[in-house]
Amino acid sequence: MKMFQEKHTSSPLPSPRTIRRACGKELYRTVKRLKQHIPAALVEQAEELYVKRVIGNLMWINENRSNRKALADWWDEAVSEDIATLWNVDRTRLMQAFRDAFGG
């Protein structure tokens, strides 16, 4: 028996399609919790922005995939301000809606 188990190698990185679908679902759930109409074109723009930020920080996100709080904190810092401006909503409300939807 080994005293220390070897650290498992990280799981393979998600595909761009998987990333896009996950980001789309998270934003859809966030919009529902905002209880405010956001035009589809603006949701698509936000999704593009979100996907680009995720891909730009993919290694860290993949390493922390099981830590919802850390991921939600990252979203607050890296994504929320731009989406709040794009959607013309209060950033604090948006961050809370995202956390409620995401579970962080």
C-alpha positions in Angstrom: 0.0 0.0 0.0 1.2 3.4 -0.8 1.4 5.9 2.0 0.6 8.8 -0.4 -1.6 8.5 -3.4 -0.3 10.1 -6.5 -2.1 13.2 -7.5 -4.4 12.5 -10.3 -3.6 14.3 -13.5 -6.1 17.0 -14.2 -9.0 16.0 -16.4 -8.8 16.9 -20.1 -9.7 20.5 -21.0 -13.3 21.0 -22.2 -13.9 21.6 -25.8 -15.0 25.0 -27.1 -18.5 23.7 -27.7 -18.7 22.4 -24.1 -17.5 25.8 -22.8 -20.0 27.7 -25.0 -22.9 25.6 -23.9 -22.0 25.8 -20.2 -21.6 29.6 -20.4 -24.9 29.9 -22.2 -26.7 27.9 -19.6 -25.2 29.9 -16.8 -26.2 33.2 -18.3 -29.7 31.9 -19.1 -30.1 30.9 -15.4 -28.7 34.3 -14.4 -31.2 36.2 -16.6 -34.1 34.2 -15.1 -33.0 35.1 -11.6 -32.6 38.8 -12.5 -36.4 38.8 -13.4 -35.7 41.5 -16.0 -36.0 41.2 -19.8 -32.6 41.1 -21.5 -32.8 41.2 -25.3 -31.5 38.0 -27.0 -28.9 40.0 -28.9 -27.4 41.3 -25.7 -27.4 37.8 -24.1 -25.5 36.6 -27.2 -22.9 39.4 -26.8 -22.5 38.6 -23.1 -22.1 34.9 -24.0 -19.3 35.7 -26.5 -17.6 37.9 -23.9 -17.9 35.2 -21.2 -16.6 32.4 -23.5 -13.6 34.5 -24.4 -12.8 35.2 -20.7 -13.2 31.5 -19.8 -10.9 30.4 -22.7 -8.4 33.0 -21.7 -8.3 31.6 -18.2 -9.0 28.0 -18.9 -6.1 26.4 -17.1 -7.0 28.0 -13.8 -10.7 27.4 -14.3 -10.1 23.7 -15.0 -7.9 23.4 -11.9 -10.6 24.9 -9.8 -13.6 23.2 -11.5 -14.8 21.7 -8.2 -14.6 25.0 -6.2 -17.8 26.8 -7.1 -17.1 29.7 -4.7 -13.7 30.4 -6.3 -15.2 30.2 -9.8 -18.0 32.6 -8.8 -15.4 35.0 -7.3 -13.5 34.9 -10.5 -16.7 35.6 -12.5 -17.4 38.6 -10.2 -13.9 40.0 -10.9 -13.4 39.1 -14.5 -16.8 39.2 -16.2 -19.6 40.8 -14.1 -18.7 44.4 -14.7 -18.7 44.2 -18.5 -21.9 42.2 -18.6 -23.6 44.6 -16.1 -22.6 47.5 -18.4 -23.8 45.7 -21.5 -27.1 44.7 -20.0 -27.5 48.1 -18.1 -28.2 46.3 -14.8 -26.9 46.8 -11.3 -23.6 44.9 -11.0 -24.4 43.8 -7.4 -27.7 42.4 -8.5 -26.1 40.7 -11.4 -23.4 39.1 -9.2 -26.0 37.8 -6.8 -28.2 36.4 -9.6 -25.1 34.6 -11.0 -24.2 33.1 -7.6 -27.8 32.0 -7.1 -27.8 30.4 -10.6 -24.2 29.0 -10.4 -24.2 27.8 -6.8 -21.2 29.7 -5.6 
